[in-house]
Amino acid sequence: MAAAPDAAAAASTAGAADRVITIPNALSVLRLFGVPLFLWLLLGPHADGWAILVLFLSGFTDWADGVLARRLNQMSSLGALLDPLADRLYILATLAGLVLRDIIPLWLAIVIVGRDVILTGALAVIRHYGYAPFAVHYLGKAATFCLLNAFPFLLISQYHGTVADVARPVAWAFTIWGTGLYLYAGGVYLLQAWQLVRQVRR
């Protein structure tokens, strides 16, 4: 007799995962729309204050959509895709803007982007063997947090005065820690992919 409730619960969970129109997904889409706005503010009028505000709002909505998804039971497959996509696009857009404005060296951007390129290849491999993408690791979340916090401090550090002097070491501390964790998390994902492929081949 317990099979019917279990089946109903499973069906409800599957239905929730397939939902598209949810509050967390709307917040993720809003974050995506903010990417071109942020890049334009950074490279067009050099409105760094507004660009930092967009970054702040992006970080707040990133936190809010995760909290709301759990509290409202609105976790979905689309949300699991949109959330990391928005993170990656903000990182790529910010790196491009900071390099073009000579705030960070080109090699640093290449290292960070190169990590994502390699992981994209690893993802294609595990998909070929029938595996779903890996769940977001807490190290990856921590790395993204550090990098997204480093970017506004890097912008502030380009100015003169006490605030800029305080922001400069904070900016590079977040940058170094974020890059290190980003590469380490990438290594964890690659190791998991290699272990899966080795098991399949056996």
C-alpha positions in Angstrom: 0.0 0.0 0.0 3.0 2.3 0.5 3.8 2.2 -3.2 1.1 4.6 -4.3 2.2 7.5 -2.0 5.8 6.9 -2.9 4.9 7.0 -6.6 2.9 10.2 -6.1 5.8 11.8 -4.2 8.2 10.8 -7.0 5.9 12.2 -9.6 5.5 15.5 -7.6 9.3 15.8 -7.4 9.8 15.2 -11.1 7.1 17.7 -11.9 8.8 20.3 -9.7 12.1 19.7 -11.4 10.5 20.4 -14.8 8.9 23.7 -13.8 10.0 26.7 -15.8 8.1 29.7 -14.5 9.3 30.1 -10.9 10.5 33.0 -8.8 14.1 31.7 -8.6 14.2 31.2 -12.4 12.9 34.7 -12.9 15.7 36.0 -10.7 18.3 34.0 -12.7 17.0 35.4 -16.0 17.2 38.9 -14.4 20.8 38.3 -13.6 21.5 37.2 -17.2 20.0 40.5 -18.5 22.3 42.3 -16.2 25.5 40.9 -17.9 25.4 43.1 -21.1 24.3 46.1 -18.9 27.3 45.6 -16.6 29.7 45.3 -19.5 28.4 48.4 -21.2 28.7 50.4 -18.0 32.3 49.2 -17.5 33.5 49.8 -21.1 31.2 52.6 -22.4 30.8 55.5 -20.0 33.1 53.9 -17.4 30.3 54.3 -14.9 32.1 52.1 -12.3 29.7 53.0 -9.5 26.7 51.7 -11.5 28.7 48.7 -12.6 29.5 47.8 -9.0 25.8 48.2 -8.1 24.9 45.8 -10.9 27.4 43.3 -9.5 26.0 43.8 -6.0 22.5 43.1 -7.2 23.7 40.1 -9.1 25.3 38.7 -6.0 22.2 39.4 -4.0 19.8 37.7 -6.5 22.2 34.8 -6.7 21.8 34.3 -3.0 18.1 35.0 -3.0 17.2 32.5 -5.8 18.9 29.7 -3.9 17.1 30.5 -0.7 13.7 30.9 -2.4 14.2 27.7 -4.4 14.6 25.7 -1.2 11.9 27.5 0.9 9.3 27.6 -1.8 10.2 24.1 -3.1 10.8 25.6 -6.5 14.1 23.9 -7.4 14.1 23.0 -11.1 16.3 21.6 -13.8 16.3 25.0 -15.6 17.3 26.7 -12.4 20.2 24.3 -12.0 21.3 25.4 -15.5 20.7 29.1 -15.3 22.4 29.7 -12.0 26.0 28.6 -12.9 25.5 30.0 -16.4 24.9 33.5 -15.0 27.9 33.1 -12.7 30.2 32.1 -15.6 28.9 35.0 -17.8 29.5 37.6 -15.1 33.0 36.2 -14.6 33.8 36.3 -18.3 32.3 39.7 -18.9 34.1 41.2 -15.9 37.4 39.6 -16.9 37.0 41.0 -20.4 36.3 44.5 -19.1 39.1 44.5 -16.6 41.6 43.3 -19.2 40.5 45.9 -21.7 40.8 48.6 -19.1 44.3 47.3 -18.1 43.2 46.6 -14.5 44.3 42.9 -14.5 46.9 41.2 -16.7 45.8 39.2 -19.7 47.5 36.0 -18.5 45.2 36.0 -15.4 42.1 36.1 -17.5 43.5 33.3 -19.8 44.1 31.1 -16.8 40.6 31.5 -15.5 38.9 31.2 -18.8 41.2 28.3 -19.8 39.9 26.3 -16.8 36.3 26.7 -18.0 37.3 25.7 -21.5 39.0 22.5 -20.2 36.0 21.6 -18.0 33.6 22.2 -21.0 35.6 19.5 -22.8 35.4 17.2 -19.8 31.7 17.7 -19.6 31.3 16.7 -23.2 33.2 13.5 -22.5 31.1 12.4 -19.5 27.9 13.3 -21.4 29.2 11.0 -24.2 29.3 8.2 -21.6 25.8 8.9 -20.5 26.5 10.8 -17.2 24.8 14.0 -16.1 26.9 17.1 -15.3 28.4 17.1 -11.9 26.7 18.9 -9.0 28.2 22.2 -8.1 30.9 21.6 -5.6 31.2 23.9 -2.5 34.8 24.7 -3.6 33.5 26.0 -6.9 30.9 28.1 -5.1 33.6 29.5 -2.8 35.8 30.3 -5.7 33.0 32.1 -7.6 32.2 34.0 -4.4 35.8 35.2 -4.0 36.1 36.2 -7.7 32.8 38.1 -7.8 33.8 40.0 -4.6 37.2 40.7 -6.0 35.9 42.5 -9.1 34.3 45.5 -7.4 37.3 46.0 -5.2 39.5 45.9 -8.2 37.5 48.7 -9.8 37.6 50.8 -6.6 41.3 50.3 -6.3 42.0 52.1 -9.6 41.0 55.4 -8.0 43.0 57.6 -5.5 42.5 58.1 -1.9 42.1 56.2 1.3 39.2 54.0 0.1 41.2 52.9 -2.9 44.3 52.2 -0.8 42.2 50.0 1.5 40.4 48.3 -1.4 43.6 47.4 -3.3 45.0 44.6 -0.9 41.5 43.3 -0.4 40.9 43.1 -4.1 44.1 41.1 -4.8 43.5 38.9 -1.7 40.1 37.9 -3.1 41.6 37.6 -6.6 44.4 35.2 -5.5 42.2 33.1 -3.3 39.4 33.0 -5.9 41.8 32.0 -8.7 43.4 29.3 -6.6 40.1 27.8 -5.5 38.8 28.1 -9.0 41.7 26.0 -10.3 41.5 23.6 -7.5 37.8 23.0 -7.9 38.4 22.5 -11.6 41.0 19.8 -10.7 38.4 18.1 -8.5 35.9 18.0 -11.4 38.5 16.7 -13.8 39.5 14.0 -11.4 35.8 12.9 -11.0 35.4 12.9 -14.8 38.6 10.7 -15.2 37.3 8.3 -12.6 34.0 7.9 -14.3 35.5 7.3 -17.7 37.9 4.8 -16.2 35.0 2.9 -14.6 33.1 2.8 -17.8 36.0 1.5 -19.8 36.6 -1.3 -17.3 
